């Protein structure tokens, strides 16, 4: 008997690095005794961690000492695995830059 089946990988599988699948077959012999066997197959993920940052000046010019220049910094997960402890730093703006709003660290959805 040959069987086929499909499993759709989710983000947790990609982050884990592999999918381990265990299958079993069971049958009953002529003496009404059950026999069973199992087999496992592990498929490994191609993990591609990556991050990009884009900085945009929100002011186009300045004219006097004391003028304040604002910037927007956007860090984007461009890889296929979830990133944790993401930080953004800019020496001119200070050691660490606070996020304007919460952002997901999971990869973007798409092909």
Gaussian input, Z-matrix of N, CA and C with variables (Angstrom, degrees):
# hf/3-21g

backbone

0 1
 N
 C     1     B1
 C     2     B2     1     A1
 N     3     B3     2     A2     1     D1
 C     4     B4     3     A3     2     D2
 C     5     B5     4     A4     3     D3
 N     6     B6     5     A5     4     D4
 C     7     B7     6     A6     5     D5
 C     8     B8     7     A7     6     D6
 N     9     B9     8     A8     7     D7
 C    10    B10     9     A9     8     D8
 C    11    B11    10    A10     9     D9
 N    12    B12    11    A11    10    D10
 C    13    B13    12    A12    11    D11
 C    14    B14    13    A13    12    D12
 N    15    B15    14    A14    13    D13
 C    16    B16    15    A15    14    D14
 C    17    B17    16    A16    15    D15
 N    18    B18    17    A17    16    D16
 C    19    B19    18    A18    17    D17
 C    20    B20    19    A19    18    D18
 N    21    B21    20    A20    19    D19
 C    22    B22    21    A21    20    D20
 C    23    B23    22    A22    21    D21
 N    24    B24    23    A23    22    D22
 C    25    B25    24    A24    23    D23
 C    26    B26    25    A25    24    D24
 N    27    B27    26    A26    25    D25
 C    28    B28    27    A27    26    D26
 C    29    B29    28    A28    27    D27
 N    30    B30    29    A29    28    D28
 C    31    B31    30    A30    29    D29
 C    32    B32    31    A31    30    D30
 N    33    B33    32    A32    31    D31
 C    34    B34    33    A33    32    D32
 C    35    B35    34    A34    33    D33
 N    36    B36    35    A35    34    D34
 C    37    B37    36    A36    35    D35
 C    38    B38    37    A37    36    D36
 N    39    B39    38    A38    37    D37
 C    40    B40    39    A39    38    D38
 C    41    B41    40    A40    39    D39
 N    42    B42    41    A41    40    D40
 C    43    B43    42    A42    41    D41
 C    44    B44    43    A43    42    D42
 N    45    B45    44    A44    43    D43
 C    46    B46    45    A45    44    D44
 C    47    B47    46    A46    45    D45
 N    48    B48    47    A47    46    D46
 C    49    B49    48    A48    47    D47
 C    50    B50    49    A49    48    D48
 N    51    B51    50    A50    49    D49
 C    52    B52    51    A51    50    D50
 C    53    B53    52    A52    51    D51
 N    54    B54    53    A53    52    D52
 C    55    B55    54    A54    53    D53
 C    56    B56    55    A55    54    D54
 N    57    B57    56    A56    55    D55
 C    58    B58    57    A57    56    D56
 C    59    B59    58    A58    57    D57
 N    60    B60    59    A59    58    D58
 C    61    B61    60    A60    59    D59
 C    62    B62    61    A61    60    D60
 N    63    B63    62    A62    61    D61
 C    64    B64    63    A63    62    D62
 C    65    B65    64    A64    63    D63
 N    66    B66    65    A65    64    D64
 C    67    B67    66    A66    65    D65
 C    68    B68    67    A67    66    D66
 N    69    B69    68    A68    67    D67
 C    70    B70    69    A69    68    D68
 C    71    B71    70    A70    69    D69
 N    72    B72    71    A71    70    D70
 C    73    B73    72    A72    71    D71
 C    74    B74    73    A73    72    D72
 N    75    B75    74    A74    73    D73
 C    76    B76    75    A75    74    D74
 C    77    B77    76    A76    75    D75
 N    78    B78    77    A77    76    D76
 C    79    B79    78    A78    77    D77
 C    80    B80    79    A79    78    D78
 N    81    B81    80    A80    79    D79
 C    82    B82    81    A81    80    D80
 C    83    B83    82    A82    81    D81
 N    84    B84    83    A83    82    D82
 C    85    B85    84    A84    83    D83
 C    86    B86    85    A85    84    D84
 N    87    B87    86    A86    85    D85
 C    88    B88    87    A87    86    D86
 C    89    B89    88    A88    87    D87
 N    90    B90    89    A89    88    D88
 C    91    B91    90    A90    89    D89
 C    92    B92    91    A91    90    D90
 N    93    B93    92    A92    91    D91
 C    94    B94    93    A93    92    D92
 C    95    B95    94    A94    93    D93
 N    96    B96    95    A95    94    D94
 C    97    B97    96    A96    95    D95
 C    98    B98    97    A97    96    D96
 N    99    B99    98    A98    97    D97
 C   100   B100    99    A99    98    D98
 C   101   B101   100   A100    99    D99
 N   102   B102   101   A101   100   D100
 C   103   B103   102   A102   101   D101
 C   104   B104   103   A103   102   D102
 N   105   B105   104   A104   103   D103
 C   106   B106   105   A105   104   D104
 C   107   B107   106   A106   105   D105
 N   108   B108   107   A107   106   D106
 C   109   B109   108   A108   107   D107
 C   110   B110   109   A109   108   D108
 N   111   B111   110   A110   109   D109
 C   112   B112   111   A111   110   D110
 C   113   B113   112   A112   111   D111
 N   114   B114   113   A113   112   D112
 C   115   B115   114   A114   113   D113
 C   116   B116   115   A115   114   D114
 N   117   B117   116   A116   115   D115
 C   118   B118   117   A117   116   D116
 C   119   B119   118   A118   117   D117
 N   120   B120   119   A119   118   D118
 C   121   B121   120   A120   119   D119
 C   122   B122   121   A121   120   D120
 N   123   B123   122   A122   121   D121
 C   124   B124   123   A123   122   D122
 C   125   B125   124   A124   123   D123
 N   126   B126   125   A125   124   D124
 C   127   B127   126   A126   125   D125
 C   128   B128   127   A127   126   D126
 N   129   B129   128   A128   127   D127
 C   130   B130   129   A129   128   D128
 C   131   B131   130   A130   129   D129
 N   132   B132   131   A131   130   D130
 C   133   B133   132   A132   131   D131
 C   134   B134   133   A133   132   D132
 N   135   B135   134   A134   133   D133
 C   136   B136   135   A135   134   D134
 C   137   B137   136   A136   135   D135
 N   138   B138   137   A137   136   D136
 C   139   B139   138   A138   137   D137
 C   140   B140   139   A139   138   D138
 N   141   B141   140   A140   139   D139
 C   142   B142   141   A141   140   D140
 C   143   B143   142   A142   141   D141
 N   144   B144   143   A143   142   D142
 C   145   B145   144   A144   143   D143
 C   146   B146   145   A145   144   D144
 N   147   B147   146   A146   145   D145
 C   148   B148   147   A147   146   D146
 C   149   B149   148   A148   147   D147
 N   150   B150   149   A149   148   D148
 C   151   B151   150   A150   149   D149
 C   152   B152   151   A151   150   D150
 N   153   B153   152   A152   151   D151
 C   154   B154   153   A153   152   D152
 C   155   B155   154   A154   153   D153
 N   156   B156   155   A155   154   D154
 C   157   B157   156   A156   155   D155
 C   158   B158   157   A157   156   D156
 N   159   B159   158   A158   157   D157
 C   160   B160   159   A159   158   D158
 C   161   B161   160   A160   159   D159
 N   162   B162   161   A161   160   D160
 C   163   B163   162   A162   161   D161
 C   164   B164   163   A163   162   D162
 N   165   B165   164   A164   163   D163
 C   166   B166   165   A165   164   D164
 C   167   B167   166   A166   165   D165
 N   168   B168   167   A167   166   D166
 C   169   B169   168   A168   167   D167
 C   170   B170   169   A169   168   D168
 N   171   B171   170   A170   169   D169
 C   172   B172   171   A171   170   D170
 C   173   B173   172   A172   171   D171
 N   174   B174   173   A173   172   D172
 C   175   B175   174   A174   173   D173
 C   176   B176   175   A175   174   D174
 N   177   B177   176   A176   175   D175
 C   178   B178   177   A177   176   D176
 C   179   B179   178   A178   177   D177
 N   180   B180   179   A179   178   D178
 C   181   B181   180   A180   179   D179
 C   182   B182   181   A181   180   D180
 N   183   B183   182   A182   181   D181
 C   184   B184   183   A183   182   D182
 C   185   B185   184   A184   183   D183
 N   186   B186   185   A185   184   D184
 C   187   B187   186   A186   185   D185
 C   188   B188   187   A187   186   D186
 N   189   B189   188   A188   187   D187
 C   190   B190   189   A189   188   D188
 C   191   B191   190   A190   189   D189
 N   192   B192   191   A191   190   D190
 C   193   B193   192   A192   191   D191
 C   194   B194   193   A193   192   D192
 N   195   B195   194   A194   193   D193
 C   196   B196   195   A195   194   D194
 C   197   B197   196   A196   195   D195
 N   198   B198   197   A197   196   D196
 C   199   B199   198   A198   197   D197
 C   200   B200   199   A199   198   D198
 N   201   B201   200   A200   199   D199
 C   202   B202   201   A201   200   D200
 C   203   B203   202   A202   201   D201
 N   204   B204   203   A203   202   D202
 C   205   B205   204   A204   203   D203
 C   206   B206   205   A205   204   D204
 N   207   B207   206   A206   205   D205
 C   208   B208   207   A207   206   D206
 C   209   B209   208   A208   207   D207
 N   210   B210   209   A209   208   D208
 C   211   B211   210   A210   209   D209
 C   212   B212   211   A211   210   D210
 N   213   B213   212   A212   211   D211
 C   214   B214   213   A213   212   D212
 C   215   B215   214   A214   213   D213
 N   216   B216   215   A215   214   D214
 C   217   B217   216   A216   215   D215
 C   218   B218   217   A217   216   D216
 N   219   B219   218   A218   217   D217
 C   220   B220   219   A219   218   D218
 C   221   B221   220   A220   219   D219
 N   222   B222   221   A221   220   D220
 C   223   B223   222   A222   221   D221
 C   224   B224   223   A223   222   D222
 N   225   B225   224   A224   223   D223
 C   226   B226   225   A225   224   D224
 C   227   B227   226   A226   225   D225
 N   228   B228   227   A227   226   D226
 C   229   B229   228   A228   227   D227
 C   230   B230   229   A229   228   D228
 N   231   B231   230   A230   229   D229
 C   232   B232   231   A231   230   D230
 C   233   B233   232   A232   231   D231
 N   234   B234   233   A233   232   D232
 C   235   B235   234   A234   233   D233
 C   236   B236   235   A235   234   D234
 N   237   B237   236   A236   235   D235
 C   238   B238   237   A237   236   D236
 C   239   B239   238   A238   237   D237
 N   240   B240   239   A239   238   D238
 C   241   B241   240   A240   239   D239
 C   242   B242   241   A241   240   D240
 N   243   B243   242   A242   241   D241
 C   244   B244   243   A243   242   D242
 C   245   B245   244   A244   243   D243
 N   246   B246   245   A245   244   D244
 C   247   B247   246   A246   245   D245
 C   248   B248   247   A247   246   D246
 N   249   B249   248   A248   247   D247
 C   250   B250   249   A249   248   D248
 C   251   B251   250   A250   249   D249
 N   252   B252   251   A251   250   D250
 C   253   B253   252   A252   251   D251
 C   254   B254   253   A253   252   D252
 N   255   B255   254   A254   253   D253
 C   256   B256   255   A255   254   D254
 C   257   B257   256   A256   255   D255
 N   258   B258   257   A257   256   D256
 C   259   B259   258   A258   257   D257
 C   260   B260   259   A259   258   D258
 N   261   B261   260   A260   259   D259
 C   262   B262   261   A261   260   D260
 C   263   B263   262   A262   261   D261
 N   264   B264   263   A263   262   D262
 C   265   B265   264   A264   263   D263
 C   266   B266   265   A265   264   D264
 N   267   B267   266   A266   265   D265
 C   268   B268   267   A267   266   D266
 C   269   B269   268   A268   267   D267
 N   270   B270   269   A269   268   D268
 C   271   B271   270   A270   269   D269
 C   272   B272   271   A271   270   D270
 N   273   B273   272   A272   271   D271
 C   274   B274   273   A273   272   D272
 C   275   B275   274   A274   273   D273
 N   276   B276   275   A275   274   D274
 C   277   B277   276   A276   275   D275
 C   278   B278   277   A277   276   D276
 N   279   B279   278   A278   277   D277
 C   280   B280   279   A279   278   D278
 C   281   B281   280   A280   279   D279
 N   282   B282   281   A281   280   D280
 C   283   B283   282   A282   281   D281
 C   284   B284   283   A283   282   D282
 N   285   B285   284   A284   283   D283
 C   286   B286   285   A285   284   D284
 C   287   B287   286   A286   285   D285
 N   288   B288   287   A287   286   D286
 C   289   B289   288   A288   287   D287
 C   290   B290   289   A289   288   D288
 N   291   B291   290   A290   289   D289
 C   292   B292   291   A291   290   D290
 C   293   B293   292   A292   291   D291
 N   294   B294   293   A293   292   D292
 C   295   B295   294   A294   293   D293
 C   296   B296   295   A295   294   D294
 N   297   B297   296   A296   295   D295
 C   298   B298   297   A297   296   D296
 C   299   B299   298   A298   297   D297
 N   300   B300   299   A299   298   D298
 C   301   B301   300   A300   299   D299
 C   302   B302   301   A301   300   D300
 N   303   B303   302   A302   301   D301
 C   304   B304   303   A303   302   D302
 C   305   B305   304   A304   303   D303
 N   306   B306   305   A305   304   D304
 C   307   B307   306   A306   305   D305
 C   308   B308   307   A307   306   D306
 N   309   B309   308   A308   307   D307
 C   310   B310   309   A309   308   D308
 C   311   B311   310   A310   309   D309
 N   312   B312   311   A311   310   D310
 C   313   B313   312   A312   311   D311
 C   314   B314   313   A313   312   D312
 N   315   B315   314   A314   313   D313
 C   316   B316   315   A315   314   D314
 C   317   B317   316   A316   315   D315
 N   318   B318   317   A317   316   D316
 C   319   B319   318   A318   317   D317
 C   320   B320   319   A319   318   D318
 N   321   B321   320   A320   319   D319
 C   322   B322   321   A321   320   D320
 C   323   B323   322   A322   321   D321
 N   324   B324   323   A323   322   D322
 C   325   B325   324   A324   323   D323
 C   326   B326   325   A325   324   D324
 N   327   B327   326   A326   325   D325
 C   328   B328   327   A327   326   D326
 C   329   B329   328   A328   327   D327
 N   330   B330   329   A329   328   D328
 C   331   B331   330   A330   329   D329
 C   332   B332   331   A331   330   D330

   B1=1.4376
   B2=1.5274
   B3=1.3150
   B4=1.4555
   B5=1.5088
   B6=1.3273
   B7=1.4631
   B8=1.5218
   B9=1.2946
   B10=1.4641
   B11=1.5168
   B12=1.3065
   B13=1.4565
   B14=1.5100
   B15=1.3034
   B16=1.4597
   B17=1.5151
   B18=1.3097
   B19=1.4611
   B20=1.5206
   B21=1.3064
   B22=1.4631
   B23=1.5209
   B24=1.3176
   B25=1.4704
   B26=1.5247
   B27=1.3433
   B28=1.4655
   B29=1.5330
   B30=1.3131
   B31=1.4586
   B32=1.5266
   B33=1.3139
   B34=1.4621
   B35=1.5240
   B36=1.3237
   B37=1.4651
   B38=1.5245
   B39=1.3280
   B40=1.4613
   B41=1.5274
   B42=1.3389
   B43=1.4612
   B44=1.5272
   B45=1.3323
   B46=1.4635
   B47=1.5291
   B48=1.3155
   B49=1.4554
   B50=1.5191
   B51=1.3121
   B52=1.4633
   B53=1.5189
   B54=1.3199
   B55=1.4658
   B56=1.5182
   B57=1.3182
   B58=1.4595
   B59=1.5252
   B60=1.3230
   B61=1.4530
   B62=1.5221
   B63=1.3236
   B64=1.4619
   B65=1.5300
   B66=1.3215
   B67=1.4562
   B68=1.5239
   B69=1.3065
   B70=1.4650
   B71=1.5196
   B72=1.3066
   B73=1.4621
   B74=1.5204
   B75=1.3024
   B76=1.4567
   B77=1.5227
   B78=1.3063
   B79=1.4638
   B80=1.5176
   B81=1.3057
   B82=1.4635
   B83=1.5190
   B84=1.3460
   B85=1.4679
   B86=1.5291
   B87=1.3516
   B88=1.4725
   B89=1.5263
   B90=1.3412
   B91=1.4688
   B92=1.5255
   B93=1.3403
   B94=1.4613
   B95=1.5349
   B96=1.3463
   B97=1.4682
   B98=1.5304
   B99=1.2994
   B100=1.4694
   B101=1.5257
   B102=1.3134
   B103=1.4582
   B104=1.5297
   B105=1.3251
   B106=1.4628
   B107=1.5249
   B108=1.3131
   B109=1.4587
   B110=1.5274
   B111=1.3274
   B112=1.4640
   B113=1.5186
   B114=1.3148
   B115=1.4501
   B116=1.5187
   B117=1.3142
   B118=1.4598
   B119=1.5178
   B120=1.3048
   B121=1.4578
   B122=1.5285
   B123=1.3284
   B124=1.4635
   B125=1.5248
   B126=1.3243
   B127=1.4585
   B128=1.5307
   B129=1.3277
   B130=1.4614
   B131=1.5215
   B132=1.3149
   B133=1.4544
   B134=1.5221
   B135=1.2969
   B136=1.4585
   B137=1.5251
   B138=1.3231
   B139=1.4595
   B140=1.5281
   B141=1.3225
   B142=1.4637
   B143=1.5280
   B144=1.3343
   B145=1.4586
   B146=1.5258
   B147=1.3307
   B148=1.4632
   B149=1.5234
   B150=1.3173
   B151=1.4581
   B152=1.5187
   B153=1.3308
   B154=1.4660
   B155=1.5218
   B156=1.3044
   B157=1.4603
   B158=1.5176
   B159=1.3229
   B160=1.4643
   B161=1.5218
   B162=1.3103
   B163=1.4675
   B164=1.5209
   B165=1.3396
   B166=1.4559
   B167=1.5193
   B168=1.3256
   B169=1.4671
   B170=1.5180
   B171=1.3321
   B172=1.4583
   B173=1.5254
   B174=1.3148
   B175=1.4671
   B176=1.5284
   B177=1.3158
   B178=1.4601
   B179=1.5233
   B180=1.3283
   B181=1.4602
   B182=1.5218
   B183=1.3122
   B184=1.4582
   B185=1.5227
   B186=1.3504
   B187=1.4594
   B188=1.5224
   B189=1.3291
   B190=1.4641
   B191=1.5188
   B192=1.3491
   B193=1.4606
   B194=1.5266
   B195=1.2937
   B196=1.4647
   B197=1.5177
   B198=1.3357
   B199=1.4607
   B200=1.5319
   B201=1.2929
   B202=1.4623
   B203=1.5225
   B204=1.3070
   B205=1.4630
   B206=1.5189
   B207=1.3049
   B208=1.4622
   B209=1.5279
   B210=1.3121
   B211=1.4575
   B212=1.5127
   B213=1.3199
   B214=1.4565
   B215=1.5157
   B216=1.3321
   B217=1.4590
   B218=1.5239
   B219=1.3190
   B220=1.4621
   B221=1.5242
   B222=1.3181
   B223=1.4657
   B224=1.5202
   B225=1.3205
   B226=1.4619
   B227=1.5190
   B228=1.3158
   B229=1.4545
   B230=1.5218
   B231=1.3138
   B232=1.4615
   B233=1.5258
   B234=1.3179
   B235=1.4586
   B236=1.5081
   B237=1.3280
   B238=1.4648
   B239=1.5248
   B240=1.3400
   B241=1.4621
   B242=1.5232
   B243=1.3204
   B244=1.4582
   B245=1.5277
   B246=1.3262
   B247=1.4595
   B248=1.5200
   B249=1.3262
   B250=1.4601
   B251=1.5201
   B252=1.3232
   B253=1.4589
   B254=1.5308
   B255=1.3327
   B256=1.4649
   B257=1.5245
   B258=1.3161
   B259=1.4564
   B260=1.5178
   B261=1.3056
   B262=1.4561
   B263=1.5202
   B264=1.3147
   B265=1.4619
   B266=1.5221
   B267=1.3184
   B268=1.4583
   B269=1.5231
   B270=1.3339
   B271=1.4699
   B272=1.5289
   B273=1.3215
   B274=1.4584
   B275=1.5250
   B276=1.3260
   B277=1.4660
   B278=1.5213
   B279=1.2961
   B280=1.4599
   B281=1.5103
   B282=1.2802
   B283=1.4628
   B284=1.5271
   B285=1.3272
   B286=1.4595
   B287=1.5170
   B288=1.3001
   B289=1.4508
   B290=1.5205
   B291=1.3319
   B292=1.4639
   B293=1.5221
   B294=1.3284
   B295=1.4640
   B296=1.5224
   B297=1.3206
   B298=1.4559
   B299=1.5192
   B300=1.3063
   B301=1.4669
   B302=1.5241
   B303=1.2991
   B304=1.4582
   B305=1.5265
   B306=1.3248
   B307=1.4679
   B308=1.5170
   B309=1.3060
   B310=1.4623
   B311=1.5132
   B312=1.3278
   B313=1.4548
   B314=1.5214
   B315=1.3239
   B316=1.4622
   B317=1.5190
   B318=1.3039
   B319=1.4652
   B320=1.5267
   B321=1.3260
   B322=1.4686
   B323=1.5241
   B324=1.2956
   B325=1.4583
   B326=1.5243
   B327=1.2948
   B328=1.4559
   B329=1.5055
   B330=1.3087
   B331=1.4684
   B332=1.5004
   A1=107.57
   A2=117.33
   A3=122.96
   A4=108.20
   A5=115.52
   A6=121.70
   A7=108.99
   A8=115.98
   A9=120.85
   A10=108.17
   A11=115.72
   A12=121.34
   A13=109.40
   A14=116.15
   A15=121.91
   A16=109.82
   A17=115.01
   A18=122.29
   A19=107.08
   A20=117.19
   A21=121.57
   A22=108.97
   A23=115.51
   A24=122.30
   A25=109.31
   A26=116.50
   A27=120.22
   A28=109.58
   A29=116.85
   A30=121.18
   A31=111.60
   A32=117.51
   A33=120.93
   A34=112.19
   A35=116.75
   A36=121.13
   A37=110.80
   A38=115.99
   A39=120.20
   A40=110.51
   A41=116.41
   A42=120.43
   A43=111.36
   A44=117.39
   A45=121.80
   A46=111.86
   A47=116.63
   A48=119.97
   A49=115.71
   A50=117.01
   A51=118.53
   A52=110.10
   A53=114.19
   A54=122.39
   A55=106.59
   A56=115.75
   A57=121.92
   A58=107.18
   A59=116.28
   A60=121.73
   A61=108.98
   A62=115.52
   A63=121.91
   A64=107.90
   A65=116.53
   A66=121.30
   A67=108.99
   A68=115.07
   A69=118.81
   A70=109.22
   A71=114.25
   A72=121.78
   A73=107.47
   A74=115.32
   A75=120.83
   A76=108.58
   A77=116.12
   A78=121.40
   A79=110.10
   A80=115.66
   A81=121.88
   A82=108.87
   A83=115.59
   A84=119.81
   A85=110.16
   A86=117.71
   A87=121.25
   A88=113.79
   A89=117.08
   A90=119.78
   A91=111.53
   A92=116.84
   A93=123.44
   A94=112.70
   A95=115.08
   A96=120.74
   A97=107.46
   A98=113.75
   A99=119.22
   A100=110.41
   A101=115.71
   A102=121.37
   A103=107.88
   A104=115.34
   A105=120.58
   A106=110.08
   A107=115.95
   A108=121.81
   A109=107.46
   A110=115.58
   A111=121.06
   A112=109.55
   A113=115.25
   A114=121.73
   A115=107.91
   A116=116.11
   A117=120.97
   A118=109.80
   A119=114.54
   A120=121.78
   A121=106.90
   A122=115.23
   A123=119.94
   A124=108.77
   A125=114.98
   A126=121.40
   A127=107.16
   A128=115.97
   A129=120.95
   A130=111.42
   A131=115.33
   A132=122.37
   A133=110.79
   A134=115.08
   A135=120.94
   A136=105.70
   A137=115.59
   A138=120.70
   A139=109.37
   A140=115.11
   A141=120.89
   A142=109.91
   A143=117.32
   A144=118.55
   A145=110.74
   A146=116.43
   A147=120.91
   A148=109.19
   A149=115.49
   A150=121.37
   A151=108.10
   A152=115.88
   A153=120.14
   A154=108.31
   A155=115.46
   A156=120.37
   A157=108.70
   A158=115.08
   A159=121.99
   A160=107.59
   A161=116.23
   A162=121.22
   A163=107.99
   A164=116.06
   A165=122.64
   A166=108.86
   A167=116.38
   A168=120.61
   A169=107.31
   A170=116.85
   A171=121.12
   A172=111.28
   A173=116.40
   A174=122.34
   A175=107.38
   A176=116.92
   A177=119.76
   A178=113.01
   A179=117.59
   A180=120.43
   A181=110.04
   A182=115.64
   A183=122.25
   A184=107.85
   A185=116.89
   A186=119.61
   A187=114.27
   A188=117.41
   A189=117.43
   A190=110.50
   A191=115.86
   A192=118.52
   A193=109.92
   A194=116.33
   A195=120.74
   A196=113.29
   A197=117.80
   A198=119.49
   A199=108.09
   A200=116.09
   A201=121.64
   A202=108.97
   A203=115.65
   A204=121.35
   A205=109.46
   A206=116.27
   A207=121.91
   A208=109.40
   A209=114.68
   A210=121.97
   A211=108.88
   A212=115.76
   A213=121.47
   A214=107.02
   A215=115.74
   A216=121.80
   A217=107.46
   A218=116.22
   A219=120.83
   A220=108.54
   A221=115.92
   A222=121.84
   A223=107.37
   A224=116.18
   A225=121.45
   A226=109.62
   A227=115.43
   A228=120.76
   A229=107.38
   A230=116.81
   A231=121.50
   A232=111.99
   A233=116.46
   A234=120.99
   A235=111.26
   A236=115.28
   A237=119.36
   A238=113.10
   A239=117.60
   A240=120.98
   A241=109.35
   A242=115.76
   A243=121.25
   A244=109.77
   A245=116.15
   A246=121.78
   A247=108.75
   A248=116.64
   A249=121.20
   A250=108.91
   A251=115.98
   A252=122.53
   A253=111.75
   A254=116.27
   A255=121.02
   A256=108.71
   A257=116.58
   A258=121.81
   A259=109.01
   A260=115.40
   A261=122.53
   A262=106.73
   A263=116.56
   A264=119.82
   A265=109.24
   A266=114.83
   A267=122.45
   A268=106.35
   A269=118.38
   A270=120.61
   A271=113.63
   A272=118.37
   A273=120.89
   A274=111.68
   A275=116.74
   A276=121.58
   A277=112.57
   A278=117.87
   A279=121.38
   A280=108.74
   A281=116.22
   A282=121.82
   A283=112.71
   A284=117.96
   A285=121.90
   A286=108.54
   A287=116.84
   A288=122.41
   A289=107.92
   A290=116.58
   A291=121.18
   A292=110.42
   A293=117.00
   A294=119.42
   A295=111.07
   A296=115.79
   A297=121.42
   A298=110.22
   A299=116.06
   A300=122.16
   A301=107.73
   A302=115.44
   A303=120.69
   A304=110.32
   A305=115.11
   A306=120.77
   A307=109.31
   A308=115.38
   A309=120.74
   A310=109.77
   A311=115.51
   A312=119.56
   A313=111.50
   A314=116.07
   A315=118.83
   A316=109.66
   A317=116.56
   A318=119.71
   A319=111.23
   A320=116.30
   A321=118.68
   A322=110.81
   A323=115.82
   A324=121.05
   A325=108.58
   A326=116.21
   A327=119.58
   A328=111.05
   A329=115.44
   A330=119.22
   A331=112.86
   D1=129.59
   D2=175.91
   D3=-115.12
   D4=130.81
   D5=179.35
   D6=-124.44
   D7=154.59
   D8=174.22
   D9=-131.27
   D10=158.38
   D11=177.79
   D12=-161.87
   D13=164.23
   D14=-179.09
   D15=-130.45
   D16=149.66
   D17=176.57
   D18=-133.61
   D19=131.40
   D20=178.86
   D21=-92.79
   D22=120.40
   D23=179.97
   D24=-68.02
   D25=139.61
   D26=174.97
   D27=-115.28
   D28=176.81
   D29=-176.00
   D30=-60.53
   D31=-36.14
   D32=177.94
   D33=-61.78
   D34=-38.09
   D35=177.23
   D36=-65.16
   D37=-42.94
   D38=-179.91
   D39=-65.08
   D40=-43.43
   D41=177.92
   D42=-63.96
   D43=-36.23
   D44=-179.51
   D45=-70.32
   D46=-26.95
   D47=177.24
   D48=96.14
   D49=-9.37
   D50=177.52
   D51=-166.67
   D52=162.67
   D53=172.02
   D54=-119.10
   D55=122.58
   D56=177.21
   D57=-104.11
   D58=121.95
   D59=-177.53
   D60=-117.52
   D61=129.21
   D62=179.15
   D63=-114.92
   D64=125.70
   D65=177.87
   D66=-118.95
   D67=152.64
   D68=176.84
   D69=-137.28
   D70=152.59
   D71=175.93
   D72=-128.37
   D73=137.33
   D74=-178.77
   D75=-133.01
   D76=139.33
   D77=176.55
   D78=-148.54
   D79=165.16
   D80=-179.78
   D81=-116.00
   D82=129.16
   D83=-178.86
   D84=-82.25
   D85=175.85
   D86=-177.81
   D87=-60.47
   D88=-21.48
   D89=178.65
   D90=-90.88
   D91=13.22
   D92=178.72
   D93=65.72
   D94=29.88
   D95=177.15
   D96=-104.18
   D97=129.65
   D98=-179.41
   D99=-80.65
   D100=139.26
   D101=175.71
   D102=-127.64
   D103=143.60
   D104=-175.24
   D105=-138.40
   D106=148.24
   D107=173.20
   D108=-141.51
   D109=151.03
   D110=176.31
   D111=-128.96
   D112=156.53
   D113=175.56
   D114=-147.50
   D115=148.78
   D116=179.39
   D117=-120.61
   D118=151.26
   D119=176.05
   D120=-140.65
   D121=129.59
   D122=179.62
   D123=-115.78
   D124=129.17
   D125=177.35
   D126=-112.93
   D127=128.43
   D128=-175.05
   D129=-95.00
   D130=143.41
   D131=179.72
   D132=-82.13
   D133=151.90
   D134=168.15
   D135=-97.41
   D136=97.91
   D137=-178.33
   D138=-86.67
   D139=133.51
   D140=-178.72
   D141=-132.38
   D142=77.61
   D143=178.84
   D144=-68.91
   D145=136.50
   D146=178.29
   D147=-159.86
   D148=150.73
   D149=177.45
   D150=-142.56
   D151=147.11
   D152=175.40
   D153=-129.42
   D154=155.99
   D155=176.11
   D156=-132.90
   D157=140.01
   D158=176.69
   D159=-127.57
   D160=131.25
   D161=179.51
   D162=-117.30
   D163=132.77
   D164=179.04
   D165=-127.83
   D166=129.43
   D167=173.13
   D168=-76.52
   D169=128.87
   D170=179.63
   D171=-87.81
   D172=-6.68
   D173=177.23
   D174=-117.91
   D175=138.49
   D176=-177.47
   D177=-92.35
   D178=-13.72
   D179=179.44
   D180=-162.26
   D181=171.78
   D182=171.60
   D183=-142.61
   D184=157.36
   D185=-172.53
   D186=-129.73
   D187=-16.30
   D188=-174.44
   D189=-149.68
   D190=153.74
   D191=172.57
   D192=-56.16
   D193=139.62
   D194=-178.76
   D195=95.26
   D196=-13.65
   D197=174.54
   D198=-62.39
   D199=143.73
   D200=-178.09
   D201=-107.16
   D202=128.87
   D203=176.52
   D204=-101.98
   D205=128.45
   D206=179.63
   D207=-104.63
   D208=144.60
   D209=-179.93
   D210=-131.47
   D211=150.92
   D212=170.28
   D213=-114.83
   D214=128.52
   D215=178.29
   D216=-117.84
   D217=127.12
   D218=-178.25
   D219=-121.81
   D220=116.07
   D221=174.68
   D222=-97.71
   D223=129.69
   D224=-177.06
   D225=-126.44
   D226=132.43
   D227=173.65
   D228=-75.57
   D229=108.85
   D230=-178.74
   D231=-103.20
   D232=5.26
   D233=178.19
   D234=-95.32
   D235=-164.91
   D236=-177.80
   D237=-116.25
   D238=8.71
   D239=176.02
   D240=-122.41
   D241=155.68
   D242=179.87
   D243=-70.36
   D244=135.27
   D245=176.15
   D246=-104.36
   D247=141.80
   D248=177.49
   D249=-121.06
   D250=164.10
   D251=178.21
   D252=53.98
   D253=40.68
   D254=179.23
   D255=-73.52
   D256=129.61
   D257=176.00
   D258=-130.03
   D259=156.11
   D260=175.94
   D261=-123.71
   D262=131.09
   D263=177.50
   D264=-133.51
   D265=151.76
   D266=178.67
   D267=-150.17
   D268=114.01
   D269=-176.15
   D270=-56.48
   D271=-34.41
   D272=-179.99
   D273=-70.49
   D274=-33.73
   D275=-176.23
   D276=-92.36
   D277=-7.06
   D278=-175.80
   D279=120.08
   D280=164.88
   D281=-173.69
   D282=-57.77
   D283=-47.46
   D284=-178.39
   D285=-130.26
   D286=140.33
   D287=-177.75
   D288=-106.73
   D289=131.90
   D290=-177.88
   D291=-79.73
   D292=140.72
   D293=177.70
   D294=-70.22
   D295=144.42
   D296=176.80
   D297=-73.50
   D298=-35.10
   D299=176.79
   D300=-154.50
   D301=161.31
   D302=-177.77
   D303=-67.83
   D304=139.43
   D305=178.01
   D306=-128.78
   D307=146.54
   D308=176.66
   D309=-72.84
   D310=147.00
   D311=176.29
   D312=-103.22
   D313=5.73
   D314=177.96
   D315=-77.48
   D316=154.51
   D317=178.85
   D318=-60.76
   D319=155.47
   D320=175.87
   D321=-65.48
   D322=152.29
   D323=179.12
   D324=-85.51
   D325=136.07
   D326=178.08
   D327=154.03
   D328=177.55
   D329=-178.55
   D330=-69.11

